[in-house]
């Protein structure tokens, strides 16, 4: 019975049982037992996520960029596709930052609780604040200097230097694209194999997720002594994330369609609804790809030439839902921990979330690993993941819907610009698009 239960149900059960166990420990004064025998399992789960972060981002980016080797044949399509994906991702991150700064879900925590968290993770916060202060006294180009690693292996041993890993991965992938196929065939197969292994490791780690969430939530409840402020803040956080994702689906993408295509967006959503439903149920844009391609080609009219290039690339580099969520989650955790983020820090979040989303695998749970990159880039304690892991699964389902919708939107725009759209009549607007 337990083996057949969906993972998201198990995680929700782990969260619920963790809440009960934490309240039980607080009520019966069993905090010491919780801290000694339950909480360490949560730490192990976090360490597993940190462990896989570097190899995941490196192999995903190398594999994704090197797959663009046919960009020489489809150079215009390639440039348009990547540009649109990057623009939509920046928009998603920006809207996420606007919402979380406007709503401020983490500031529902009382000040004395924030002080407790600051004292608990004081060394982590202070270290990163000092590093940030040093950066601000340096040249404006210091950020770019630090992105370029002097030693790849040194960067690979420090999760706070993820941007350096990303830089080298991009450089590595571009070199693979430039070289002749026969020279890099073995390397490509090697990375395909490594990527498959890492995704399987993530699957194995996520099997431990219900227990890790149970331990993390139990420890969190004990740390907060059953304070209800925790639950109200989480509820407001979830509503903030959902608001950001719904804005992408029902405002941003319809505007893209209205200005750049002759497609009526209400019918567009009817056409891709099978892909959206599958994305919601599987939380995997990669698993949804065949249905997305079928919907885009047969129900919207995008040519196979465009769809077969734009959509697979989108699964790799277009993660609008993920990047919007990462921005909101990072600032929410910072608000809870009392970490002040200035404009400079939030610009770093925009850049890091945009780049990190490129490396997010289209599988359930992949975005949690990538969030570590965003958190460490601005000095937010990674331990703050414990706050949001329990309710991440339903949000992950909606994030995947956003990702798939974005892929279909960009495919439609590229097809129109290339004259490769042979639209099914019912998806057109009444007035011919000029």
C-alpha positions in Angstrom: 0.0 0.0 0.0 2.8 2.4 1.0 4.8 1.7 -2.1 1.8 2.5 -4.4 1.1 5.8 -2.6 2.2 8.8 -4.7 5.3 10.6 -3.4 3.5 13.9 -2.9 1.0 12.2 -0.7 3.8 10.7 1.3 5.5 14.1 1.7 2.2 15.6 2.9 1.8 12.8 5.3 5.4 13.3 6.5 4.6 17.0 7.0 1.4 16.2 8.9 3.0 13.6 11.2 5.9 16.0 11.7 3.6 18.7 12.9 1.9 16.2 15.3 5.2 14.9 16.5 6.6 18.4 17.1 3.5 19.5 19.0 3.7 16.3 21.1 7.3 16.9 21.9 6.6 20.5 22.9 3.5 19.6 25.0 5.3 16.7 26.9 8.6 18.5 27.1 10.4 16.0 24.9 12.5 18.6 23.0 15.8 16.9 23.8 14.7 13.6 22.4 13.5 15.3 19.3 16.7 17.2 18.8 18.9 14.1 19.5 17.0 11.4 17.6 14.7 12.9 15.0 16.2 16.2 13.9 19.5 14.6 12.6 17.6 12.8 9.9 16.4 16.1 8.6 20.0 17.3 8.5 21.0 14.2 6.6 18.2 15.0 4.0 19.5 18.5 3.6 23.0 17.3 3.2 21.9 14.9 0.4 20.3 17.8 -1.4 23.5 19.8 -1.1 25.6 16.8 -2.1 23.9 16.6 -5.5 23.7 20.3 -6.3 27.1 20.7 -8.0 27.1 17.6 -10.2 23.4 18.3 -11.1 23.9 21.9 -12.3 27.1 21.0 -14.2 25.9 18.0 -16.1 22.4 19.5 -16.7 23.9 22.6 -18.3 26.5 20.8 -20.3 24.0 18.4 -21.6 21.4 21.1 -22.4 23.8 23.4 -24.1 25.5 20.7 -26.1 22.1 19.5 -27.4 21.9 22.8 -29.3 24.4 21.5 -31.8 21.8 21.9 -34.6 21.7 25.6 -33.9 23.8 26.1 -37.0 20.9 24.9 -39.2 18.3 26.7 -37.1 20.3 29.7 -36.1 17.4 32.2 -36.3 15.1 29.8 -34.5 17.7 29.1 -31.9 18.4 32.8 -31.1 14.7 33.6 -31.0 13.9 30.6 -28.8 16.7 31.3 -26.2 16.0 35.0 -26.2 12.3 34.5 -25.5 13.0 31.9 -22.8 15.5 34.2 -21.0 13.1 37.2 -21.3 10.2 35.2 -19.9 12.3 33.9 -17.1 13.5 37.4 -16.1 9.9 38.5 -16.1 8.9 35.6 -13.9 11.7 36.3 -11.3 10.9 40.0 -11.3 7.2 39.4 -10.6 8.1 36.9 -7.9 10.3 39.5 -6.2 7.7 42.2 -6.5 5.0 40.0 -4.9 7.1 38.7 -2.0 8.3 42.2 -1.2 4.8 43.6 -1.4 3.1 40.9 0.6 6.0 40.1 2.9 4.8 36.7 4.1 7.9 36.1 6.2 7.4 39.2 8.2 4.3 37.8 9.9 6.9 36.2 12.2 7.2 38.2 15.5 10.6 40.0 15.9 11.6 37.9 18.9 11.3 34.7 16.8 13.5 36.3 14.1 16.1 37.1 16.7 16.1 33.5 17.8 16.7 32.3 14.3 19.4 34.9 13.8 21.2 33.8 16.9 20.9 30.1 15.9 22.4 30.7 12.5 24.4 33.7 13.4 27.7 32.4 12.0 26.2 31.6 8.6 24.4 34.9 8.3 27.3 37.1 9.5 29.8 35.4 7.3 27.8 36.0 4.2 26.9 39.6 5.2 30.6 40.3 5.6 31.3 38.9 2.2 28.5 41.0 0.7 29.9 44.1 2.4 33.3 43.4 1.0 31.8 43.1 -2.4 30.1 46.4 -2.2 33.4 48.1 -1.5 35.0 46.6 -4.5 34.9 47.5 -8.2 31.4 47.3 -9.8 32.8 44.5 -12.0 33.9 42.5 -8.9 30.8 40.4 -9.4 31.9 39.4 -12.9 35.4 38.7 -11.7 34.1 36.3 -9.0 31.9 34.5 -11.6 35.1 33.3 -13.4 36.8 30.6 -11.3 40.6 30.3 -11.1 40.3 26.7 -10.1 37.3 24.6 -11.1 37.9 21.9 -8.5 38.1 24.5 -5.7 34.8 26.0 -6.9 33.2 22.5 -7.0 33.9 22.0 -3.3 32.0 25.0 -2.2 28.2 25.3 -2.8 28.4 29.1 -2.4 30.4 29.3 -5.6 27.6 27.9 -7.8 27.9 30.7 -10.3 31.5 29.7 -11.0 30.3 26.1 -11.7 27.6 27.5 -14.0 30.1 29.6 -15.9 32.4 26.7 -16.5 29.5 24.5 -17.5 28.4 27.0 -20.1 31.9 27.4 -21.4 32.3 23.6 -21.6 28.9 23.2 -23.4 29.7 25.9 -26.0 33.1 24.2 -26.7 31.2 21.0 -27.4 28.8 22.7 -29.8 31.7 24.3 -31.8 33.7 21.0 -32.1 33.0 18.4 -34.7 30.6 15.7 -33.6 33.1 12.9 -34.1 35.5 14.5 -31.6 32.9 14.9 -28.8 30.7 11.8 -29.4 32.2 9.9 -26.5 32.0 12.9 -24.2 28.4 13.5 -25.2 27.5 9.9 -24.4 29.4 10.2 -21.1 27.4 13.2 -20.0 24.2 11.6 -21.1 25.0 8.7 -18.8 26.1 10.9 -15.9 23.0 13.0 -16.3 20.8 9.8 -16.2 22.7 8.6 -13.1 22.3 12.0 -11.3 18.5 12.1 -12.1 18.2 8.6 -10.6 20.1 9.7 -7.5 17.6 12.5 -7.2 14.8 9.9 -7.4 16.4 8.0 -4.6 16.9 11.1 -2.5 13.3 12.0 -3.0 12.2 8.6 -1.7 13.7 9.7 1.6 11.9 13.0 1.3 8.8 12.1 3.4 11.1 11.0 6.3 13.4 14.0 5.9 10.4 16.4 5.8 9.0 14.6 8.9 12.3 15.2 10.8 12.7 18.8 9.6 9.1 19.8 10.5 9.3 18.1 13.9 12.5 19.9 14.6 11.1 23.2 13.3 8.0 22.9 15.5 10.1 22.2 18.6 12.4 25.1 17.7 9.3 27.4 17.5 7.7 25.7 20.5 4.5 25.1 18.5 4.1 28.8 17.6 1.1 29.3 15.3 2.9 32.2 13.6 4.8 29.5 11.6 1.7 28.1 10.0 0.2 31.5 9.2 3.5 32.6 7.5 3.6 29.3 5.5 0.0 29.8 4.4 0.7 33.4 3.2 3.9 32.2 1.5 2.0 29.5 -0.4 -0.6 32.1 -1.5 2.2 34.4 -2.7 3.7 31.6 -4.8 0.4 30.6 -6.2 -0.4 34.2 -7.1 2.9 34.6 -8.9 2.4 31.4 -10.9 -1.2 32.3 -11.8 -0.1 35.7 -13.0 2.3 34.0 -15.4 -0.4 31.7 -16.7 -3.3 34.1 -17.0 -1.6 37.5 -17.6 1.9 37.3 -19.0 1.5 34.4 -21.5 -1.9 35.8 -22.8 -0.1 39.1 -23.4 2.7 37.4 -25.3 0.1 35.6 -27.5 -2.0 38.8 -28.0 1.0 40.9 -29.2 3.0 38.3 -31.2 0.5 35.7 -32.6 -2.9 35.5 -34.2 -3.9 32.8 -31.7 -6.9 33.3 -29.5 -5.5 32.6 -26.0 -8.7 31.0 -24.6 -8.6 28.4 -27.4 -4.8 28.2 -26.9 -5.4 27.0 -23.3 -8.1 24.5 -24.5 -5.5 23.1 -27.0 -2.8 22.6 -24.4 -5.0 21.6 -21.5 -4.1 17.8 -21.8 -0.4 18.8 -21.4 -1.2 21.1 -18.5 -3.2 18.4 -16.7 -0.4 15.8 -17.2 2.2 18.4 -16.0 0.1 19.0 -12.9 -0.2 15.3 -12.1 3.4 14.3 -12.8 5.3 17.5 -11.8 7.6 16.7 -14.7 7.9 18.8 -17.8 10.1 16.1 -19.3 7.5 13.4 -18.9 4.9 15.8 -20.4 6.9 16.6 -23.5 5.3 14.1 -25.9 1.8 15.4 -25.0 3.0 19.0 -25.2 4.4 18.4 -28.7 1.2 16.6 -29.9 -1.0 19.5 -28.6 1.2 22.2 -30.1 1.5 20.6 -33.5 -1.9 19.1 -34.0 -4.2 21.4 -32.0 -2.4 24.8 -32.5 -0.7 24.2 -35.8 3.0 24.8 -35.1 5.2 23.0 -37.6 7.2 19.9 -36.5 10.4 21.7 -37.5 9.8 24.4 -34.9 8.1 22.2 -32.2 10.8 19.5 -32.3 13.5 22.1 -31.6 11.8 24.7 -29.3 10.0 22.3 -26.9 12.9 20.0 -26.0 15.1 23.1 -25.5 12.3 24.5 -23.3 12.3 21.4 -21.1 16.0 22.1 -20.4 16.2 25.9 -20.1 12.7 27.3 -19.7 11.6 27.1 -16.1 9.5 30.2 -15.5 7.5 28.7 -12.7 10.6 27.4 -11.0 12.4 30.8 -11.2 9.4 32.7 -9.9 9.1 30.3 -7.0 12.8 30.5 -6.2 12.7 34.3 -6.0 9.7 34.2 -3.6 11.1 31.3 -1.6 14.5 33.0 -1.2 13.1 36.3 0.0 10.5 34.6 2.2 13.3 32.6 4.0 15.4 35.8 4.3 12.4 37.6 5.9 11.8 34.8 8.4 15.5 34.7 9.4 15.7 38.5 9.5 18.3 38.7 6.7 18.1 42.1 5.1 18.3 42.0 1.3 19.1 45.2 -0.5 18.7 46.0 -4.2 22.1 44.6 -4.9 21.2 41.3 -3.3 17.9 41.1 -5.1 19.6 41.8 -8.4 21.8 38.8 -7.6 18.7 36.8 -7.0 17.4 37.8 -10.5 20.6 36.7 -12.2 21.1 33.5 -10.1 17.5 32.3 -10.3 17.5 33.0 -14.1 20.7 31.0 -14.6 19.9 28.3 -12.1 16.5 27.7 -13.7 18.4 26.8 -16.9 20.0 23.9 -15.0 16.8 22.7 -13.3 15.9 19.2 -14.5 12.4 18.6 -15.7 11.7 16.1 -13.0 9.9 16.2 -9.6 12.0 17.7 -6.8 14.7 19.1 -9.1 13.9 22.8 -8.3 14.5 22.2 -4.6 18.1 21.4 -5.3 18.5 24.5 -7.5 17.0 26.7 -4.8 20.2 26.0 -2.8 22.1 27.9 -5.4 19.9 31.0 -5.0 20.0 30.9 -1.2 23.8 30.6 -1.0 24.3 33.3 -3.5 23.0 36.0 -1.2 23.9 34.5 2.2 20.5 33.0 3.2 20.9 29.9 5.5 20.1 26.8 3.6 18.5 25.4 6.7 15.6 27.6 5.8 14.5 25.0 3.3 13.0 23.2 6.3 10.3 26.0 6.3 9.0 25.2 2.8 9.7 21.6 2.0 6.5 20.3 3.6 4.2 22.2 1.3 6.5 22.2 -1.8 4.8 19.3 -3.7 1.5 20.9 -4.5 3.4 24.1 -5.5 5.7 22.0 -7.6 2.7 20.7 -9.5 1.6 24.2 -10.4 5.1 25.3 -11.2 5.3 22.5 -13.8 2.1 23.8 -15.4 3.7 27.2 -15.8 6.8 25.7 -17.3 4.8 23.7 -19.9 2.6 26.6 -20.8 5.6 28.8 -21.3 7.2 26.2 -23.7 4.0 26.1 -25.8 3.7 29.9 -25.8 7.3 30.4 -27.0 6.9 27.6 -29.6 3.8 29.4 -31.0 5.6 32.8 -31.1 8.6 31.4 -32.9 6.5 29.5 -35.4 4.6 32.8 -36.3 7.8 34.7 -36.7 9.2 32.0 -39.0 6.0 31.6 -41.0 5.8 28.0 -39.7 2.3 28.2 -38.2 -0.5 26.5 -40.0 -3.1 27.2 -37.4 -6.2 25.1 -36.8 -9.0 27.6 -37.6 -10.7 27.5 -34.2 -7.5 28.8 -32.4 -7.4 32.0 -34.5 -8.7 35.3 -33.3 -11.6 36.8 -35.3 -9.5 39.6 -36.8 -6.4 38.6 -38.8 -3.1 39.3 -37.0 -0.9 41.9 -38.7 
